[in-house]
Amino acid sequence: METTTTLENWLHAERKSIDKLIQEVKKVADSKPEKGGAEITLSFRALQMGKMWLGQALGETAGPLPPEFADKAE
């Protein structure tokens, strides 16, 4: 069980690190650079996907979502 907690902590920490990078890249992308804009946008999307996949891994290790975070769509 100790390994799961360590993995969960690592996943949370890495998702926070990636989120910080996402915010920094977004600032650059929003400034509409003259060159490299498409590549910056691609890196922004790749970071978003990386954070999402780590979230999927977190869901697998942490078990089901608490009811307050469940999707309420009908």
mmCIF file of the N, C-alpha and C atoms, coordinates in Angstrom:
data_MODEL
# 
_entry.id   MODEL 
# 
loop_
_atom_site.group_PDB 
_atom_site.id 
_atom_site.type_symbol 
_atom_site.label_atom_id 
_atom_site.label_alt_id 
_atom_site.label_comp_id 
_atom_site.label_asym_id 
_atom_site.label_entity_id 
_atom_site.label_seq_id 
_atom_site.pdbx_PDB_ins_code 
_atom_site.Cartn_x 
_atom_site.Cartn_y 
_atom_site.Cartn_z 
_atom_site.occupancy 
_atom_site.B_iso_or_equiv 
_atom_site.pdbx_formal_charge 
_atom_site.auth_seq_id 
_atom_site.auth_comp_id 
_atom_site.auth_asym_id 
_atom_site.auth_atom_id 
_atom_site.pdbx_PDB_model_num 
ATOM 1   N N  . MET A 1 1  ? 0.826   -1.208 0.000   1.00 0.00 ? 1  MET A N  1 
ATOM 2   C CA . MET A 1 1  ? 0.000   0.000  0.000   1.00 0.00 ? 1  MET A CA 1 
ATOM 3   C C  . MET A 1 1  ? 0.861   1.259  0.000   1.00 0.00 ? 1  MET A C  1 
ATOM 4   N N  . GLU A 1 2  ? 1.999   1.207  0.614   1.00 0.00 ? 2  GLU A N  1 
ATOM 5   C CA . GLU A 1 2  ? 2.923   2.347  0.650   1.00 0.00 ? 2  GLU A CA 1 
ATOM 6   C C  . GLU A 1 2  ? 3.306   2.789  -0.759  1.00 0.00 ? 2  GLU A C  1 
ATOM 7   N N  . THR A 1 3  ? 3.512   1.837  -1.656  1.00 0.00 ? 3  THR A N  1 
ATOM 8   C CA . THR A 1 3  ? 3.891   2.161  -3.027  1.00 0.00 ? 3  THR A CA 1 
ATOM 9   C C  . THR A 1 3  ? 2.787   2.942  -3.721  1.00 0.00 ? 3  THR A C  1 
ATOM 10  N N  . THR A 1 4  ? 1.545   2.573  -3.507  1.00 0.00 ? 4  THR A N  1 
ATOM 11  C CA . THR A 1 4  ? 0.418   3.275  -4.124  1.00 0.00 ? 4  THR A CA 1 
ATOM 12  C C  . THR A 1 4  ? 0.380   4.727  -3.660  1.00 0.00 ? 4  THR A C  1 
ATOM 13  N N  . THR A 1 5  ? 0.539   4.954  -2.362  1.00 0.00 ? 5  THR A N  1 
ATOM 14  C CA . THR A 1 5  ? 0.524   6.313  -1.831  1.00 0.00 ? 5  THR A CA 1 
ATOM 15  C C  . THR A 1 5  ? 1.660   7.124  -2.423  1.00 0.00 ? 5  THR A C  1 
ATOM 16  N N  . THR A 1 6  ? 2.840   6.528  -2.525  1.00 0.00 ? 6  THR A N  1 
ATOM 17  C CA . THR A 1 6  ? 3.981   7.219  -3.119  1.00 0.00 ? 6  THR A CA 1 
ATOM 18  C C  . THR A 1 6  ? 3.689   7.543  -4.577  1.00 0.00 ? 6  THR A C  1 
ATOM 19  N N  . LEU A 1 7  ? 3.121   6.613  -5.307  1.00 0.00 ? 7  LEU A N  1 
ATOM 20  C CA . LEU A 1 7  ? 2.770   6.848  -6.706  1.00 0.00 ? 7  LEU A CA 1 
ATOM 21  C C  . LEU A 1 7  ? 1.726   7.941  -6.817  1.00 0.00 ? 7  LEU A C  1 
ATOM 22  N N  . GLU A 1 8  ? 0.718   7.905  -5.975  1.00 0.00 ? 8  GLU A N  1 
ATOM 23  C CA . GLU A 1 8  ? -0.318  8.947  -5.991  1.00 0.00 ? 8  GLU A CA 1 
ATOM 24  C C  . GLU A 1 8  ? 0.296   10.317 -5.732  1.00 0.00 ? 8  GLU A C  1 
ATOM 25  N N  . ASN A 1 9  ? 1.184   10.399 -4.749  1.00 0.00 ? 9  ASN A N  1 
ATOM 26  C CA . ASN A 1 9  ? 1.844   11.668 -4.440  1.00 0.00 ? 9  ASN A CA 1 
ATOM 27  C C  . ASN A 1 9  ? 2.658   12.155 -5.627  1.00 0.00 ? 9  ASN A C  1 
ATOM 28  N N  . TRP A 1 10 ? 3.372   11.226 -6.273  1.00 0.00 ? 10 TRP A N  1 
ATOM 29  C CA . TRP A 1 10 ? 4.179   11.581 -7.432  1.00 0.00 ? 10 TRP A CA 1 
ATOM 30  C C  . TRP A 1 10 ? 3.283   12.085 -8.564  1.00 0.00 ? 10 TRP A C  1 
ATOM 31  N N  . LEU A 1 11 ? 2.185   11.385 -8.815  1.00 0.00 ? 11 LEU A N  1 
ATOM 32  C CA . LEU A 1 11 ? 1.267   11.777 -9.878  1.00 0.00 ? 11 LEU A CA 1 
ATOM 33  C C  . LEU A 1 11 ? 0.692   13.169 -9.619  1.00 0.00 ? 11 LEU A C  1 
ATOM 34  N N  . HIS A 1 12 ? 0.288   13.435 -8.382  1.00 0.00 ? 12 HIS A N  1 
ATOM 35  C CA . HIS A 1 12 ? -0.225  14.763 -8.038  1.00 0.00 ? 12 HIS A CA 1 
ATOM 36  C C  . HIS A 1 12 ? 0.844   15.830 -8.271  1.00 0.00 ? 12 HIS A C  1 
ATOM 37  N N  . ALA A 1 13 ? 2.056   15.566 -7.818  1.00 0.00 ? 13 ALA A N  1 
ATOM 38  C CA . ALA A 1 13 ? 3.144   16.542 -7.951  1.00 0.00 ? 13 ALA A CA 1 
ATOM 39  C C  . ALA A 1 13 ? 3.477   16.805 -9.418  1.00 0.00 ? 13 ALA A C  1 
ATOM 40  N N  . GLU A 1 14 ? 3.529   15.762 -10.225 1.00 0.00 ? 14 GLU A N  1 
ATOM 41  C CA . GLU A 1 14 ? 3.854   15.942 -11.637 1.00 0.00 ? 14 GLU A CA 1 
ATOM 42  C C  . GLU A 1 14 ? 2.743   16.667 -12.382 1.00 0.00 ? 14 GLU A C  1 
ATOM 43  N N  . ARG A 1 15 ? 1.497   16.379 -12.029 1.00 0.00 ? 15 ARG A N  1 
ATOM 44  C CA . ARG A 1 15 ? 0.381   17.092 -12.667 1.00 0.00 ? 15 ARG A CA 1 
ATOM 45  C C  . ARG A 1 15 ? 0.448   18.585 -12.332 1.00 0.00 ? 15 ARG A C  1 
ATOM 46  N N  . LYS A 1 16 ? 0.841   18.924 -11.102 1.00 0.00 ? 16 LYS A N  1 
ATOM 47  C CA . LYS A 1 16 ? 0.996   20.333 -10.726 1.00 0.00 ? 16 LYS A CA 1 
ATOM 48  C C  . LYS A 1 16 ? 2.135   20.974 -11.511 1.00 0.00 ? 16 LYS A C  1 
ATOM 49  N N  . SER A 1 17 ? 3.242   20.241 -11.668 1.00 0.00 ? 17 SER A N  1 
ATOM 50  C CA . SER A 1 17 ? 4.383   20.760 -12.432 1.00 0.00 ? 17 SER A CA 1 
ATOM 51  C C  . SER A 1 17 ? 3.987   21.007 -13.885 1.00 0.00 ? 17 SER A C  1 
ATOM 52  N N  . ILE A 1 18 ? 3.278   20.059 -14.460 1.00 0.00 ? 18 ILE A N  1 
ATOM 53  C CA . ILE A 1 18 ? 2.839   20.214 -15.848 1.00 0.00 ? 18 ILE A CA 1 
ATOM 54  C C  . ILE A 1 18 ? 1.862   21.372 -15.968 1.00 0.00 ? 18 ILE A C  1 
ATOM 55  N N  . ASP A 1 19 ? 0.990   21.531 -14.986 1.00 0.00 ? 19 ASP A N  1 
ATOM 56  C CA . ASP A 1 19 ? 0.026   22.628 -15.024 1.00 0.00 ? 19 ASP A CA 1 
ATOM 57  C C  . ASP A 1 19 ? 0.750   23.969 -15.032 1.00 0.00 ? 19 ASP A C  1 
ATOM 58  N N  . LYS A 1 20 ? 1.823   24.071 -14.266 1.00 0.00 ? 20 LYS A N  1 
ATOM 59  C CA . LYS A 1 20 ? 2.605   25.306 -14.256 1.00 0.00 ? 20 LYS A CA 1 
ATOM 60  C C  . LYS A 1 20 ? 3.183   25.571 -15.648 1.00 0.00 ? 20 LYS A C  1 
ATOM 61  N N  . LEU A 1 21 ? 3.717   24.538 -16.289 1.00 0.00 ? 21 LEU A N  1 
ATOM 62  C CA . LEU A 1 21 ? 4.235   24.687 -17.650 1.00 0.00 ? 21 LEU A CA 1 
ATOM 63  C C  . LEU A 1 21 ? 3.131   25.083 -18.626 1.00 0.00 ? 21 LEU A C  1 
ATOM 64  N N  . ILE A 1 22 ? 1.959   24.497 -18.472 1.00 0.00 ? 22 ILE A N  1 
ATOM 65  C CA . ILE A 1 22 ? 0.825   24.832 -19.336 1.00 0.00 ? 22 ILE A CA 1 
ATOM 66  C C  . ILE A 1 22 ? 0.524   26.328 -19.231 1.00 0.00 ? 22 ILE A C  1 
ATOM 67  N N  . GLN A 1 23 ? 0.501   26.856 -18.012 1.00 0.00 ? 23 GLN A N  1 
ATOM 68  C CA . GLN A 1 23 ? 0.208   28.276 -17.814 1.00 0.00 ? 23 GLN A CA 1 
ATOM 69  C C  . GLN A 1 23 ? 1.271   29.161 -18.469 1.00 0.00 ? 23 GLN A C  1 
ATOM 70  N N  . GLU A 1 24 ? 2.550   28.760 -18.354 1.00 0.00 ? 24 GLU A N  1 
ATOM 71  C CA . GLU A 1 24 ? 3.635   29.533 -18.950 1.00 0.00 ? 24 GLU A CA 1 
ATOM 72  C C  . GLU A 1 24 ? 3.569   29.499 -20.478 1.00 0.00 ? 24 GLU A C  1 
ATOM 73  N N  . VAL A 1 25 ? 3.319   28.321 -21.041 1.00 0.00 ? 25 VAL A N  1 
ATOM 74  C CA . VAL A 1 25 ? 3.232   28.196 -22.490 1.00 0.00 ? 25 VAL A CA 1 
ATOM 75  C C  . VAL A 1 25 ? 2.019   28.963 -23.009 1.00 0.00 ? 25 VAL A C  1 
ATOM 76  N N  . LYS A 1 26 ? 0.918   28.950 -22.260 1.00 0.00 ? 26 LYS A N  1 
ATOM 77  C CA . LYS A 1 26 ? -0.280  29.679 -22.669 1.00 0.00 ? 26 LYS A CA 1 
ATOM 78  C C  . LYS A 1 26 ? 0.004   31.169 -22.779 1.00 0.00 ? 26 LYS A C  1 
ATOM 79  N N  . LYS A 1 27 ? 0.783   31.713 -21.839 1.00 0.00 ? 27 LYS A N  1 
ATOM 80  C CA . LYS A 1 27 ? 1.132   33.136 -21.908 1.00 0.00 ? 27 LYS A CA 1 
ATOM 81  C C  . LYS A 1 27 ? 1.885   33.436 -23.204 1.00 0.00 ? 27 LYS A C  1 
ATOM 82  N N  . VAL A 1 28 ? 2.818   32.562 -23.563 1.00 0.00 ? 28 VAL A N  1 
ATOM 83  C CA . VAL A 1 28 ? 3.577   32.758 -24.800 1.00 0.00 ? 28 VAL A CA 1 
ATOM 84  C C  . VAL A 1 28 ? 2.650   32.628 -26.004 1.00 0.00 ? 28 VAL A C  1 
ATOM 85  N N  . ALA A 1 29 ? 1.803   31.619 -25.998 1.00 0.00 ? 29 ALA A N  1 
ATOM 86  C CA . ALA A 1 29 ? 0.882   31.407 -27.119 1.00 0.00 ? 29 ALA A CA 1 
ATOM 87  C C  . ALA A 1 29 ? -0.078  32.587 -27.267 1.00 0.00 ? 29 ALA A C  1 
ATOM 88  N N  . ASP A 1 30 ? -0.541  33.121 -26.151 1.00 0.00 ? 30 ASP A N  1 
ATOM 89  C CA . ASP A 1 30 ? -1.473  34.256 -26.187 1.00 0.00 ? 30 ASP A CA 1 
ATOM 90  C C  . ASP A 1 30 ? -0.816  35.533 -26.714 1.00 0.00 ? 30 ASP A C  1 
ATOM 91  N N  . SER A 1 31 ? 0.513   35.599 -26.645 1.00 0.00 ? 31 SER A N  1 
ATOM 92  C CA . SER A 1 31 ? 1.221   36.785 -27.139 1.00 0.00 ? 31 SER A CA 1 
ATOM 93  C C  . SER A 1 31 ? 1.352   36.765 -28.658 1.00 0.00 ? 31 SER A C  1 
ATOM 94  N N  . LYS A 1 32 ? 0.870   35.692 -29.294 1.00 0.00 ? 32 LYS A N  1 
ATOM 95  C CA . LYS A 1 32 ? 0.882   35.541 -30.760 1.00 0.00 ? 32 LYS A CA 1 
ATOM 96  C C  . LYS A 1 32 ? 2.276   35.807 -31.344 1.00 0.00 ? 32 LYS A C  1 
ATOM 97  N N  . PRO A 1 33 ? 3.255   34.931 -31.013 1.00 0.00 ? 33 PRO A N  1 
ATOM 98  C CA . PRO A 1 33 ? 4.601   35.135 -31.535 1.00 0.00 ? 33 PRO A CA 1 
ATOM 99  C C  . PRO A 1 33 ? 4.610   35.092 -33.065 1.00 0.00 ? 33 PRO A C  1 
ATOM 100 N N  . GLU A 1 34 ? 5.529   35.853 -33.646 1.00 0.00 ? 34 GLU A N  1 
ATOM 101 C CA . GLU A 1 34 ? 5.614   35.950 -35.101 1.00 0.00 ? 34 GLU A CA 1 
ATOM 102 C C  . GLU A 1 34 ? 6.037   34.629 -35.727 1.00 0.00 ? 34 GLU A C  1 
ATOM 103 N N  . LYS A 1 35 ? 6.940   33.915 -35.067 1.00 0.00 ? 35 LYS A N  1 
ATOM 104 C CA . LYS A 1 35 ? 7.409   32.634 -35.589 1.00 0.00 ? 35 LYS A CA 1 
ATOM 105 C C  . LYS A 1 35 ? 7.266   31.570 -34.513 1.00 0.00 ? 35 LYS A C  1 
ATOM 106 N N  . GLY A 1 36 ? 7.010   30.352 -34.940 1.00 0.00 ? 36 GLY A N  1 
ATOM 107 C CA . GLY A 1 36 ? 6.920   29.235 -34.008 1.00 0.00 ? 36 GLY A CA 1 
ATOM 108 C C  . GLY A 1 36 ? 5.586   29.096 -33.307 1.00 0.00 ? 36 GLY A C  1 
ATOM 109 N N  . GLY A 1 37 ? 4.596   29.865 -33.714 1.00 0.00 ? 37 GLY A N  1 
ATOM 110 C CA . GLY A 1 37 ? 3.296   29.827 -33.046 1.00 0.00 ? 37 GLY A CA 1 
ATOM 111 C C  . GLY A 1 37 ? 2.620   28.470 -33.115 1.00 0.00 ? 37 GLY A C  1 
ATOM 112 N N  . ALA A 1 38 ? 2.699   27.836 -34.274 1.00 0.00 ? 38 ALA A N  1 
ATOM 113 C CA . ALA A 1 38 ? 2.064   26.520 -34.427 1.00 0.00 ? 38 ALA A CA 1 
ATOM 114 C C  . ALA A 1 38 ? 2.726   25.495 -33.515 1.00 0.00 ? 38 ALA A C  1 
ATOM 115 N N  . GLU A 1 39 ? 4.045   25.554 -33.424 1.00 0.00 ? 39 GLU A N  1 
ATOM 116 C CA . GLU A 1 39 ? 4.775   24.606 -32.580 1.00 0.00 ? 39 GLU A CA 1 
ATOM 117 C C  . GLU A 1 39 ? 4.494   24.856 -31.104 1.00 0.00 ? 39 GLU A C  1 
ATOM 118 N N  . ILE A 1 40 ? 4.347   26.128 -30.741 1.00 0.00 ? 40 ILE A N  1 
ATOM 119 C CA . ILE A 1 40 ? 4.022   26.462 -29.348 1.00 0.00 ? 40 ILE A CA 1 
ATOM 120 C C  . ILE A 1 40 ? 2.635   25.937 -29.004 1.00 0.00 ? 40 ILE A C  1 
ATOM 121 N N  . THR A 1 41 ? 1.697   26.092 -29.934 1.00 0.00 ? 41 THR A N  1 
ATOM 122 C CA . THR A 1 41 ? 0.351   25.567 -29.714 1.00 0.00 ? 41 THR A CA 1 
ATOM 123 C C  . THR A 1 41 ? 0.378   24.051 -29.581 1.00 0.00 ? 41 THR A C  1 
ATOM 124 N N  . LEU A 1 42 ? 1.171   23.393 -30.410 1.00 0.00 ? 42 LEU A N  1 
ATOM 125 C CA . LEU A 1 42 ? 1.285   21.929 -30.316 1.00 0.00 ? 42 LEU A CA 1 
ATOM 126 C C  . LEU A 1 42 ? 1.870   21.509 -28.970 1.00 0.00 ? 42 LEU A C  1 
ATOM 127 N N  . SER A 1 43 ? 2.868   22.243 -28.483 1.00 0.00 ? 43 SER A N  1 
ATOM 128 C CA . SER A 1 43 ? 3.456   21.893 -27.187 1.00 0.00 ? 43 SER A CA 1 
ATOM 129 C C  . SER A 1 43 ? 2.444   22.121 -26.064 1.00 0.00 ? 43 SER A C  1 
ATOM 130 N N  . PHE A 1 44 ? 1.637   23.169 -26.195 1.00 0.00 ? 44 PHE A N  1 
ATOM 131 C CA . PHE A 1 44 ? 0.577   23.442 -25.223 1.00 0.00 ? 44 PHE A CA 1 
ATOM 132 C C  . PHE A 1 44 ? -0.395  22.270 -25.169 1.00 0.00 ? 44 PHE A C  1 
ATOM 133 N N  . ARG A 1 45 ? -0.825  21.803 -26.329 1.00 0.00 ? 45 ARG A N  1 
ATOM 134 C CA . ARG A 1 45 ? -1.762  20.669 -26.397 1.00 0.00 ? 45 ARG A CA 1 
ATOM 135 C C  . ARG A 1 45 ? -1.131  19.388 -25.857 1.00 0.00 ? 45 ARG A C  1 
ATOM 136 N N  . ALA A 1 46 ? 0.152   19.176 -26.168 1.00 0.00 ? 46 ALA A N  1 
ATOM 137 C CA . ALA A 1 46 ? 0.838   17.971 -25.680 1.00 0.00 ? 46 ALA A CA 1 
ATOM 138 C C  . ALA A 1 46 ? 0.945   17.982 -24.159 1.00 0.00 ? 46 ALA A C  1 
ATOM 139 N N  . LEU A 1 47 ? 1.197   19.141 -23.577 1.00 0.00 ? 47 LEU A N  1 
ATOM 140 C CA . LEU A 1 47 ? 1.244   19.244 -22.115 1.00 0.00 ? 47 LEU A CA 1 
ATOM 141 C C  . LEU A 1 47 ? -0.124  18.954 -21.510 1.00 0.00 ? 47 LEU A C  1 
ATOM 142 N N  . GLN A 1 48 ? -1.169  19.482 -22.155 1.00 0.00 ? 48 GLN A N  1 
ATOM 143 C CA . GLN A 1 48 ? -2.528  19.196 -21.676 1.00 0.00 ? 48 GLN A CA 1 
ATOM 144 C C  . GLN A 1 48 ? -2.808  17.691 -21.715 1.00 0.00 ? 48 GLN A C  1 
ATOM 145 N N  . MET A 1 49 ? -2.398  17.052 -22.797 1.00 0.00 ? 49 MET A N  1 
ATOM 146 C CA . MET A 1 49 ? -2.624  15.604 -22.924 1.00 0.00 ? 49 MET A CA 1 
ATOM 147 C C  . MET A 1 49 ? -1.821  14.841 -21.865 1.00 0.00 ? 49 MET A C  1 
ATOM 148 N N  . GLY A 1 50 ? -0.596  15.271 -21.632 1.00 0.00 ? 50 GLY A N  1 
ATOM 149 C CA . GLY A 1 50 ? 0.226   14.617 -20.612 1.00 0.00 ? 50 GLY A CA 1 
ATOM 150 C C  . GLY A 1 50 ? -0.413  14.709 -19.237 1.00 0.00 ? 50 GLY A C  1 
ATOM 151 N N  . LYS A 1 51 ? -0.924  15.892 -18.909 1.00 0.00 ? 51 LYS A N  1 
ATOM 152 C CA . LYS A 1 51 ? -1.599  16.062 -17.618 1.00 0.00 ? 51 LYS A CA 1 
ATOM 153 C C  . LYS A 1 51 ? -2.838  15.179 -17.546 1.00 0.00 ? 51 LYS A C  1 
ATOM 154 N N  . MET A 1 52 ? -3.570  15.099 -18.657 1.00 0.00 ? 52 MET A N  1 
ATOM 155 C CA . MET A 1 52 ? -4.768  14.272 -18.698 1.00 0.00 ? 52 MET A CA 1 
ATOM 156 C C  . MET A 1 52 ? -4.415  12.791 -18.478 1.00 0.00 ? 52 MET A C  1 
ATOM 157 N N  . TRP A 1 53 ? -3.363  12.306 -19.157 1.00 0.00 ? 53 TRP A N  1 
ATOM 158 C CA . TRP A 1 53 ? -2.994  10.893 -19.012 1.00 0.00 ? 53 TRP A CA 1 
ATOM 159 C C  . TRP A 1 53 ? -2.507  10.589 -17.604 1.00 0.00 ? 53 TRP A C  1 
ATOM 160 N N  . LEU A 1 54 ? -1.790  11.524 -16.994 1.00 0.00 ? 54 LEU A N  1 
ATOM 161 C CA . LEU A 1 54 ? -1.391  11.299 -15.599 1.00 0.00 ? 54 LEU A CA 1 
ATOM 162 C C  . LEU A 1 54 ? -2.623  11.288 -14.698 1.00 0.00 ? 54 LEU A C  1 
ATOM 163 N N  . GLY A 1 55 ? -3.634  12.069 -15.046 1.00 0.00 ? 55 GLY A N  1 
ATOM 164 C CA . GLY A 1 55 ? -4.899  12.029 -14.306 1.00 0.00 ? 55 GLY A CA 1 
ATOM 165 C C  . GLY A 1 55 ? -5.586  10.680 -14.450 1.00 0.00 ? 55 GLY A C  1 
ATOM 166 N N  . GLN A 1 56 ? -5.513  10.117 -15.664 1.00 0.00 ? 56 GLN A N  1 
ATOM 167 C CA . GLN A 1 56 ? -6.076  8.774  -15.868 1.00 0.00 ? 56 GLN A CA 1 
ATOM 168 C C  . GLN A 1 56 ? -5.330  7.758  -15.005 1.00 0.00 ? 56 GLN A C  1 
ATOM 169 N N  . ALA A 1 57 ? -4.006  7.867  -14.961 1.00 0.00 ? 57 ALA A N  1 
ATOM 170 C CA . ALA A 1 57 ? -3.206  6.959  -14.135 1.00 0.00 ? 57 ALA A CA 1 
ATOM 171 C C  . ALA A 1 57 ? -3.541  7.148  -12.664 1.00 0.00 ? 57 ALA A C  1 
ATOM 172 N N  . LEU A 1 58 ? -3.743  8.385  -12.256 1.00 0.00 ? 58 LEU A N  1 
ATOM 173 C CA . LEU A 1 58 ? -4.119  8.664  -10.871 1.00 0.00 ? 58 LEU A CA 1 
ATOM 174 C C  . LEU A 1 58 ? -5.460  8.018  -10.546 1.00 0.00 ? 58 LEU A C  1 
ATOM 175 N N  . GLY A 1 59 ? -6.389  8.108  -11.470 1.00 0.00 ? 59 GLY A N  1 
ATOM 176 C CA . GLY A 1 59 ? -7.695  7.476  -11.270 1.00 0.00 ? 59 GLY A CA 1 
ATOM 177 C C  . GLY A 1 59 ? -7.589  5.979  -11.113 1.00 0.00 ? 59 GLY A C  1 
ATOM 178 N N  . GLU A 1 60 ? -6.685  5.366  -11.870 1.00 0.00 ? 60 GLU A N  1 
ATOM 179 C CA . GLU A 1 60 ? -6.489  3.918  -11.776 1.00 0.00 ? 60 GLU A CA 1 
ATOM 180 C C  . GLU A 1 60 ? -5.879  3.520  -10.435 1.00 0.00 ? 60 GLU A C  1 
ATOM 181 N N  . THR A 1 61 ? -4.978  4.342  -9.908  1.00 0.00 ? 61 THR A N  1 
ATOM 182 C CA . THR A 1 61 ? -4.315  3.988  -8.648  1.00 0.00 ? 61 THR A CA 1 
ATOM 183 C C  . THR A 1 61 ? -5.140  4.385  -7.435  1.00 0.00 ? 61 THR A C  1 
ATOM 184 N N  . ALA A 1 62 ? -5.905  5.481  -7.568  1.00 0.00 ? 62 ALA A N  1 
ATOM 185 C CA . ALA A 1 62 ? -6.632  5.999  -6.415  1.00 0.00 ? 62 ALA A CA 1 
ATOM 186 C C  . ALA A 1 62 ? -8.014  5.372  -6.253  1.00 0.00 ? 62 ALA A C  1 
ATOM 187 N N  . GLY A 1 63 ? -8.483  4.689  -7.258  1.00 0.00 ? 63 GLY A N  1 
ATOM 188 C CA . GLY A 1 63 ? -9.810  4.099  -7.173  1.00 0.00 ? 63 GLY A CA 1 
ATOM 189 C C  . GLY A 1 63 ? -10.871 5.049  -7.684  1.00 0.00 ? 63 GLY A C  1 
ATOM 190 N N  . PRO A 1 64 ? -12.135 4.764  -7.386  1.00 0.00 ? 64 PRO A N  1 
ATOM 191 C CA . PRO A 1 64 ? -13.229 5.571  -7.936  1.00 0.00 ? 64 PRO A CA 1 
ATOM 192 C C  . PRO A 1 64 ? -13.214 7.002  -7.405  1.00 0.00 ? 64 PRO A C  1 
ATOM 193 N N  . LEU A 1 65 ? -13.771 7.885  -8.202  1.00 0.00 ? 65 LEU A N  1 
ATOM 194 C CA . LEU A 1 65 ? -13.872 9.285  -7.818  1.00 0.00 ? 65 LEU A CA 1 
ATOM 195 C C  . LEU A 1 65 ? -14.848 9.451  -6.667  1.00 0.00 ? 65 LEU A C  1 
ATOM 196 N N  . PRO A 1 66 ? -14.560 10.378 -5.749  1.00 0.00 ? 66 PRO A N  1 
ATOM 197 C CA . PRO A 1 66 ? -15.527 10.667 -4.690  1.00 0.00 ? 66 PRO A CA 1 
ATOM 198 C C  . PRO A 1 66 ? -16.809 11.214 -5.317  1.00 0.00 ? 66 PRO A C  1 
ATOM 199 N N  . PRO A 1 67 ? -17.954 10.970 -4.699  1.00 0.00 ? 67 PRO A N  1 
ATOM 200 C CA . PRO A 1 67 ? -19.241 11.384 -5.266  1.00 0.00 ? 67 PRO A CA 1 
ATOM 201 C C  . PRO A 1 67 ? -19.307 12.873 -5.617  1.00 0.00 ? 67 PRO A C  1 
ATOM 202 N N  . GLU A 1 68 ? -18.651 13.743 -4.844  1.00 0.00 ? 68 GLU A N  1 
ATOM 203 C CA . GLU A 1 68 ? -18.738 15.174 -5.129  1.00 0.00 ? 68 GLU A CA 1 
ATOM 204 C C  . GLU A 1 68 ? -18.050 15.571 -6.431  1.00 0.00 ? 68 GLU A C  1 
ATOM 205 N N  . PHE A 1 69 ? -17.215 14.685 -7.001  1.00 0.00 ? 69 PHE A N  1 
ATOM 206 C CA . PHE A 1 69 ? -16.551 14.975 -8.261  1.00 0.00 ? 69 PHE A CA 1 
ATOM 207 C C  . PHE A 1 69 ? -17.173 14.212 -9.430  1.00 0.00 ? 69 PHE A C  1 
ATOM 208 N N  . ALA A 1 70 ? -18.190 13.449 -9.167  1.00 0.00 ? 70 ALA A N  1 
ATOM 209 C CA . ALA A 1 70 ? -18.819 12.634 -10.221 1.00 0.00 ? 70 ALA A CA 1 
ATOM 210 C C  . ALA A 1 70 ? -19.514 13.520 -11.241 1.00 0.00 ? 70 ALA A C  1 
ATOM 211 N N  . ASP A 1 71 ? -19.614 13.024 -12.460 1.00 0.00 ? 71 ASP A N  1 
ATOM 212 C CA . ASP A 1 71 ? -20.279 13.745 -13.537 1.00 0.00 ? 71 ASP A CA 1 
ATOM 213 C C  . ASP A 1 71 ? -21.779 13.777 -13.245 1.00 0.00 ? 71 ASP A C  1 
ATOM 214 N N  . LYS A 1 72 ? -22.348 14.960 -13.301 1.00 0.00 ? 72 LYS A N  1 
ATOM 215 C CA . LYS A 1 72 ? -23.773 15.117 -12.990 1.00 0.00 ? 72 LYS A CA 1 
ATOM 216 C C  . LYS A 1 72 ? -24.646 15.183 -14.231 1.00 0.00 ? 72 LYS A C  1 
ATOM 217 N N  . ALA A 1 73 ? -24.066 14.978 -15.422 1.00 0.00 ? 73 ALA A N  1 
ATOM 218 C CA . ALA A 1 73 ? -24.841 15.067 -16.657 1.00 0.00 ? 73 ALA A CA 1 
ATOM 219 C C  . ALA A 1 73 ? -25.930 14.007 -16.701 1.00 0.00 ? 73 ALA A C  1 
ATOM 220 N N  . GLU A 1 74 ? -27.059 14.374 -17.289 1.00 0.00 ? 74 GLU A N  1 
ATOM 221 C CA . GLU A 1 74 ? -28.170 13.426 -17.398 1.00 0.00 ? 74 GLU A CA 1 
ATOM 222 C C  . GLU A 1 74 ? -28.494 13.149 -18.837 1.00 0.00 ? 74 GLU A C  1 
# 
